[in-house]
Amino acid sequence: MDAPRNTLQQDRRPDAPTLMEVAVVEFPGSLRAAAPVLSELAQRCNRTVAAGRRTGARMLVTRWTMSSRGMQRVAGAELFGDALPAIIVIPGSESSWSMAPPDERLLAWLRECHDGCSLLAACDEGGLLLAAAGVLAGRPVSVPDPARCQALRTMVPSWQPCERTLVDDGDLLTAAGPDAWKYLSLRLIARVYGQSVMNTVIQQLQLMIPRTELDDLERFSPNFAHGDRSILRAQRWLHGIAARGVGLDDICVQAGLEPRTLQRRFLKATGMRPIEYCQRLRIAKAQLLLQAGGVVDQVAWAVGYSDQSAFRRLFLRIVGLTPARYRRQLAAQQRERAHSRPVARVLESIRPAA
């Protein structure tokens, strides 16, 4: 039998949209509302893009749980067969539950999916399950302190902790904090449907999003759901090194493709040429470093630009502000938050529409 594949199930009609499986992992004590909320959001987005006659993928949320045969879908096998889910989402735990030691079969399945180019997303304690699976090593993430989970208290951190609520590192999305599930869900919408659909959902649900979190939601959002495994390998490698010091030949080696073939397939899969993709990725990394208080010239060097003027021009073209002005704007926002009360209460969760 062939190994499971990470593919997008195609409807037989040529004009039908691609169904993208978004698997919500359910484990003892996991957040019960996770799958219903994400499913409602997916249906809302599907209606929005259908009304606008837009092309592209449509999310279909499935539930996965552990059985005697390992990880299995609760339903949906007739649609996706043995294909690995395009996106796997691991929610946090209910507040009344203490996380049990993770099942080794679940951790092995997560590693298999990661190796198969699934996009992994996790919220709160779900991020610690990814850490236990060993897929977060060396990556910037937003996860809770392992000390708060008795079952994972002895786990030695191998990741780079980030104070931000949401961290999108390409093939890994993590979120932690009171509104983690909301921001993770919105970021998944942006990744699948685009930022305009995400903004429509925010308006429809009348969500109040702080500027800092909105910046993270609107950051460079590459497409990982195109199903081209050669390009997926190249993307994962680029995100792992933040595209620093990379040329076209290097990307060809990672993808196993000739330059002309790579250019054509990369553009088809991501909507960008490889070099443009690398530039966007570097600037997104620079934004994170500036948000963390980095000095402009040091940030430029850290993301691979020795020419300060070239970095400034590219940053201005992509972000709309110079790096220095962007940094000053961030500092002003931080001072404003520190000296003023919130004018509106951020909703605690995303509620399905009535």
N, C-alpha and C positions, 0 to 999 in steps of 0.2 A: 504493500500500500504506500502511496506517495505520502511524503511528510505534509503536515498542515501548511497551508499557504496563507499569506496575508494579501488577500485580493478583495476587490470591491465587486459585489454581486451585480451582474448586469441583467436587466430585464431584456426579454427577447425583442421587444419592440425597439427599433433604432432611435425613436424620439423620446423614449422613456428616460427619466432621470436615474442616475446611479444611486443605489441604496448603500449607505455607509453604516456598518454596524458599530454602535457605541455600546460596549459591554460594561454594565455596572456590576462589580463584584460584591456579592453579599456573603458575609461571614457572621458568626455568632456575635450579636451585639452591634452590628453595623447600622448606620443611620437608615431607619426604615423609609423615610420620605425621599431618599436619594433618587431611586429609579423613577417613582411617579412624577417628581418635580422635573427631572431632566426630560422625561418622556413628554410631559405637557409643553415644555419649552420647545422641544423638537417639533411637535405638531404645530405649534404656533409659527415657528420659522418656516416649516414646510408650506403652510398656507400663505405666508407672506411672499415667499419666492414663487409659488405657483400663481398667485394673483398678479405678480409682476412679470410673469412669463420668463423667468430667469432660468438659465441652464445651470448645470452643476449638480453636486451630490445632495442627497437628502438623508438626514440622520434617521436611523431606526434604532431605538434603545432596546437592548435585550438585558436580561438578568442572568447572571452566572453564579453558580453555587457549587460547593463541594459535594460529591456523591461517592459511592463506593468505587466508581470507575474513574474518579478524578474530577477535574473541573468540567462542568457541563452547562449548556444553556438550559434554562427553565423552559424556554420555548424559542422557536425560530430556526430550528435545525433545517427545516424544509427550505428556508430561504438562503442560508449561508453554508450549509453542508459542513465540510471539515476545514473551511477557511478560518484563519485566525482573525479576530476582530480588528478592524482598522484602528479603533481607539478603545482603550481599557481605562475605566474610571474606578478608583478605589475610594469610597467615602470614609469618613471618620466613624467613630463609635458613638452610640447613644450615651448621654452623660451618666446614665444610671448603670452602665456596664463597665466592667474592667476587662481590658483586652486580654484574651487568652493567648498562650504561646501559639505563634502562627504554624499552620499546617505546612509541612515541608513540601507537600504536593502542590500547594498553592504557590509557594515561592519558586518551585521549579517551573511551574506554568508561566509565571510572570517573566522569568528569565527567558523561556522559550519564545514568548510573545515579543519581548524586547529584541531578541536576536532575529526574530522574523519581521522586524521593522514596524511593529505596532507602536502607536503613540501611547505613552503611559501618563495618566493624570491621577493625582492623589490629593486628598484633602485631610488635614490634621493627621490622626493616627494612621490613615491610609498611606501617608508618606513614609511612616516608619516601617510599614510592610514592604514598601519598595526598597528601603534601606536594608532590611533584613534579607531581601532577595539579592542584594549586592549590585544593584543597577545604578546607585547614586554616587558611587565612588568618584571623588574629584569634581563633582558637579555642584553648581550653586543651586540651592533649594530653600524652600520655606517649609519647615517641618517643626512639630513641637519638640520639646525637650524629652529625650527618651526616658529620663528619670521619672516622668509622670506616668509611664506605662510599666507596671511591675514586670510584665512578661518580657520586656525588652530593655530592662534597666541596665543590664550588663553589656549591651551592644556598644561597641567602640565607634564613634562617629568617623565616617570616611568622607563626608561631604563638606561642602563649603556653606555654612549657615548664612542666611540672608534675613535681614530684619523686615523685608517687605512682605506684605500679605500674600502676594501672588508672584511667582517666578516662572516664566516661560522660557525654557532652555531648549526649544526646538522639539526634540522627541520626548522631553520630560516636562510635565507641568505639575507644580506643587503649590499648595496654598494652605495657610494655617492662620487661625484666629477666629474671632466671633462671626465674621461674614465670609469665611473661606469658601463655603459651598456656593454662595451666590457668585463670587468673583470667578471661581473656577468654571462654573456653568456658563457664565457670560463669555469667558475667554474661549471656551470650546466652541461656542456659537460663532465668535469672530473667526476662529480657525477654519471652521467648516463652511460657513455662509458668507463671511466677509464682515467688515466693520459696519457697513450701512445697515445690514440686517440686525446686528447686535444693537446698534443705536435705536432702531425701530422698536425692538423689544424693551429696551430701557424706557423709552417714551410711553409705550403702551402700558407697562406695569407701573409707571410713575416712580421709578427707582431714583433715589438720591445717592449719587456716587461721588465721593470726595475726589478732588482733583488728582491727588497722588495715585489713587487706585485707577482713575480713568486713564491716566498716562500709561499705566501698565497694561490696561485692557486694549489700548489703541496702539501699542508698540508693534513694530514689524512682525507680521503674522504670516510666516511661510506656509505653503501648502505641503503637508506630509501625507495627504490622503489621495494621492493620484494613482497609486498602485504600481508604479514603475520601480521595481526593487533596485535596479542599478542606480537610479537617481537617488533613491532613499538612502542607500549606503553612502553615497557621496555627501548628501545633506547631513546625515548623522555625524560623519567625520568632520565636516566643516563646522558644525555647531560645537563639537567637542573641543576644537582648537580655536574657536571664534574667528575662523578664516584668516588667521594671522600668518603673513608670509606665504600665501598660497597663490599659485599660478594655475593656468588652465591645464598644463600637463599633469600637475599634481592631482587635480580633480579627475582627470581621465584615468589615472592609475587607480584611484579609489573606486571609480564606477566600472572599470574594466571596459571602457569604450574608447573608440577613436574620436579625435577632436570634433570632426564634423557631426558625427552621430551624437556625441555628448551635447553639443550646442543645440541641435534640433530637439532632442528628447528632454533636455533640461528646460528649455523654453516652453515646450508643450506641457510639462509636468508642473512647473512652478509659476509660469507667466513671466519669468525673468531670464536673462542670459546669465551664465555662471558668474562672470565678473561683477555684474550689477548686483547679483544676489550676495556675493561676498562683501561688497561695499555696504549694502543695507545691513548685513549682519554685524559688521564692524561698528557701524554707527549706533546700532541698537546696544551693543556692548558698551560703547562709549557713554551713552546716555545713562546706563546703570552705574558706571563708575563715577560719573559726574554727580548723580543722585546720592552716591555714597560719600560725597565730599572730595572727590579727586580733583587735583590741579590739572588745568587744561593741557599743558605741555606734557605732563606725565601720562595723562589719559591717552593722548595722541600716540605716544610711544608704545603704551601698553596694548593698543589695538592695531599696531603695525604701521604707523605713519611717522616717519622721521622728518617729513616735510610739513611743518606746521601750517603753512599757507594752503597746501593741498588738503589737509585735514579740515581746516576751517571752511574752505569752499564747499567741500563735499557735505559737511555737517549742515551748513546753511542751506544747501540745495535740498537735502532730505528732510531736515527737521523744520526749516523755516526760520531758524534763529542761529546766530553764531554760538559756538561753544561757551564763550564767556558770558554772553547774555542769557543763554539757557541756564547756566550755573547761578547767575544772579537771580533769575526768576525763581529757581528752586529755593534759594535761600530766603527770598521774600515770602514765598508760600509757607515755609517752615516757621518763620517769625510770626506770620499772621495766625497760623494754627495755634502757636504757643501762647498768644496774647488775646485771643478772642474765643468766645463760646461758639459751639456749632449752632448755626441758624436753622438747621433742619435735622431731624432724627433720621439716621441711616436705617433703612428697613432691615430687620434682623434676618429675614430669609426671603427667598423668592416664592410667592404664593401662586399656585395655578389660577388662571383666570376662571371666574365663575361661569 
